[in-house]
Amino acid sequence: MEDRKNIFMVVLFYGGLWGILEATLGFALHFLPPGFAGMFMFPIGFYFMYNAYRTTDQHSTIFYTALVAAALKLSNLILPFNTVMSAVNPAVSIILEGLVVLVGVRAIVMGKKLATPYLMSLSWTVLFPVFQALFLNQANGLQQESLLTVIGFIVLTTIVSGSIITTYLKKQDIASLFTIKIKQRNLLASLVVIVALIFELGNSILF
């Protein structure tokens, strides 16, 4: 029971930190042309999901961390002036990231570190707009561009996101600041989620 409690707090902690950055840095990056925010936010999401895995040694925590971050996005649904899709779109994106990283980390653990970061980045970059078109009946800004522009953007995103993740994997022992300390910090995990909610809802109310 205690192990489950610790795992739950780890998931809350990393999911909450991810939510804070989604509501702050992610919010700012969305003023860039369509698609560029994900170029940088996907590696950030990977960082938190991978650290949740490293802390618990449980692959399932990768997806659970994504679910926490997605739930924070969905909290916008409680505000009457928000559209459903304004909350659902980013939540779906985060869940798809969780699925991609869940598969990718299994490959990384097996020693396939060279190509996997780029394959993860490519998979998510293609998967999200396809999911939008097929299941949400939506087309994002990028889908309205020429085929050459779309291909160029996919290549650029794959290279940039994949390179960021590759660099982190080489320096992970330095960059993983919370891997050991978080296990007993239940209060900190709860506070992180509360702060993430404040930022997420605050952005929706103010902007």
N, C-alpha and C positions, 0 to 999 in steps of 0.2 A: 504493500500500500504506500509506503514511504517513497519507494522508487517511482511509482506512478505519479505521486504528488510532485516530486522533483522534476520529472519529465514535463508535467503539465506547466510548471512554473517556467521552465526553460523555453517551452513553446510560446507562452505568453510574453516572456521577456523579448525574445527575438522577433516575434510577430509584432509586438508593440513598437519596438525600435524601427522596424521596417515601416510600420504605419506612420510614425512620426516623420520619417524622411519622405514618404509618399505625400504627406500633407504639407510639407514645407519645400524641400528641394524639388520633388516631383511636380508640385503645383507651379513652381517658378519655371521649370523646364517646359511645361505645356504651353508657354507663350512662344516657344520656338515653332518652326514649321512642323506639320503633322509627322509623327513617327520618331522625331529626334529625342523626345523624352525617354522612350523605351530603350534607346541606344545606351543610355547611362543607368536607367533605373533597373534594367534587367540584371546587370552585374551586382548592383546593390542588393537586390532581392536574393541573388545567389549567395552573396556573402552571409546574409542572416540565416538562410535555409541551411547552408553548409555548416555554419557554426552550431546550429541546433543539432545537426547530425553528429558533429564531432564531440559535442558536449555529452550527448546521451548514448551515442553509438547505436542509435535506432533510426533506420531509414524512414520510418513512418513519420518522424518528427519534421521531416522536410515538408511534407504535404500539410501537416497540421499547422506549421508555422505560416504557410501560405493561407490557410483557412482563417487564421487570426487576422492577418493583414487584410484579407478580402472582407471579413466581417466588419472591420473598422471602416472600410469604404462603404459598405452597405448601411452603416449607421446613418448615412445621409438620407435614407428613406424616411426617417422620422420627421424630417423637416418638410412641411407641406408645400413649399415653393420649389422644391427640387423635382426634376423629372426622374422617372424610374431609370431610364437609360444612363443618366449622368452618374448614377451609383452602380448600376449593373455592369456597364462597360469596363471600368477599371477593376471591379471585383472579378469578372470573368478573366480578364488579362492576368491577374495575379494567380488565380487558380490554375490557368494553363501554364504559367511559369512554374508553379509547384510541380505539375505533372512532368514537365520537361526536365526540371532539375532532379526530380526523383529518379528518373531513368539515367540521367547523365552522371549523377554521383555514383550510382552502381558501377558505371563504366570506369569512372575515375578510381574508385576503390580497387578495381581489377587491374589498375596500372595503365589505363588508356588515357593518359593526361594530355597528350599532344593535340589530338584532333577534337576531343570531346567538347572543350569550351566553345569551339567554333561551330560544331554541330548543334550544340544546345542553342546558341544564339541564332543560327539559321532556322532551326526548327520553330522557335518561338516567334521569330519575325514573320515567318510564313503562316504559322498556325493561327495566330490571333486574327488577322484580317480575313482569312478563309472562314474561321468560325463565325465572325461577325456577319459575313455575307450569307452563309448557309443557314445559320440558326437564329441570328438576331435581325436578319433582313436589313442590314445596315451596310453602308459603304463609308469607310473613313476617307480623309482627305487624300491620302496616298493612292487609294484605289481609283481616284479620278484623274491621276496623272498618266502620262504616256507609258507604254510598256518599258521603254528604255530607261525612263526615270525610275520606275519601280524596281527594275533589275539592279540599277546602280545603287539605289538606296539599300536594297537587301544585301548587296555585296559590302557596302560601307558599314552597315550595322553589324554584319557578321564579323567583319575584321575588327571593328572598334570594341564591341562587346566581348568578343572572344579573346582579344588581346588583354583587356582589363582583367578578365577572369583568370587567364593563364598567368599573368603577372602576380595576381593574388595567390594562386596555388603555389607559386614558387616561394612566396614570402609569408605563407600562412601562419607560421609559428610566431612571427613578429606582429602580424596584423590581427590575430585572434585575441582580442583584449579581454573577453568575458568568458572564455571557454571554461575555466576552472572556477572562477569566483561566483558565478551566478547560481550554482547548484543549491545553495542554502539561502538565497536572498529572495524570499517569497514576497516581502513587502515591496522590494524594488521592482519586481516583475509587475505587480499590481499597479504601482504608480506609473510605470512606463505606459501601460495600456490606457490609464486615465488621461495622461498627457496626450497620447495619440488621439484619443477621442476629442479632447478639447481643441486640438489643432485642426482635426478633420472637420468637425462641426463649425468651428470658428471660421474657417475658410469659406464654407458654404454660406454662412450668414453674412459675412463681411463682403464677399466678392460674388 
